[in-house]
Amino acid sequence: MINQSLIEEKIGEILKDGMGLDWENSPHLKETPKRVAKVYKEIYDGYDIDPKSYIKTFPAPKDGIDNQIIAIGGIHTYSMCSHHMLPFSMDIYVGYIPDKEILGLSKFERICENISHKLQVQENITEEIADFLEKELKPKGIIVVIKNSRHMCMEMRGVKSNNTNVTTSAIRGEFINNPKLKDEFLNIIGD
């Protein structure tokens, strides 16, 4: 649970004691601790919401669809790097081959955002989404690809790279067993 009052207090301490800023007497900084606490509540809402709350399934047509790929994306969202607490943005693509159930399409965006809105690394987000959907939907296959990512921890500091794109994928079930299905999905999303 996000404790806004504690965050507000500690941001004030960081500004004053950590950075030597007289934030309480600056018109541009006076409300900063309160604003940061409010922002944290919003951008870290993945800690306060269980992604299971977004599961709303329906029976799959024909009691299962033989190798039909349902592709969702790009879901453009963000996360915060757990190493540096700097933002990164990404496009998430999810493909699955239903067995008995399908998931309401808007739920994929909610689930992807929920899992992303925490201190994370891209590699974990990819695996966490795939694992969660595999467990909850029990599809014949699942594939998650994250691409077009921009990591501010690489752009603003360190190597200061502006052109690096990180792509990660997690593959389960029929997408592993039948490489043509994986290739079809990658073609659908433009890879």
Stockholm file with secondary structure:
# STOCKHOLM 1.0

chainA/1-191         MINQSLIEEKIGEILKDGMGLDWENSPHLKETPKRVAKVYKEIYDGYDIDPKSYIKTFPAPKDGIDNQIIAIGGIHTYSMCSHHMLPFSMDIYVGYIPDKEILGLSKFERICENISHKLQVQENITEEIADFLEKELKPKGIIVVIKNSRHMCMEMRGVKSNNTNVTTSAIRGEFINNPKLKDEFLNIIGD
#=GR chainA/1-191 SS CCCHHHHHHHHHHIIIIITCCCGGGCTTTTTHHHHHHHHHHHHTGGGTSCGGGGCCEEECGGGSCSSCCEEEEEEEEEEEETTTCCEEEEEEEEEEECSSEEECHHHHHHHHHHHHSSEECHHHHHHHHHHHHHHHHCCSEEEEEEEEEEEHHHHTSTTCCSSCCCCEEEEEEHHHHCHHHHHHHHHHTTC
#=GC SS_cons         CCCHHHHHHHHHHIIIIITCCCGGGCTTTTTHHHHHHHHHHHHTGGGTSCGGGGCCEEECGGGSCSSCCEEEEEEEEEEEETTTCCEEEEEEEEEEECSSEEECHHHHHHHHHHHHSSEECHHHHHHHHHHHHHHHHCCSEEEEEEEEEEEHHHHTSTTCCSSCCCCEEEEEEHHHHCHHHHHHHHHHTTC
//
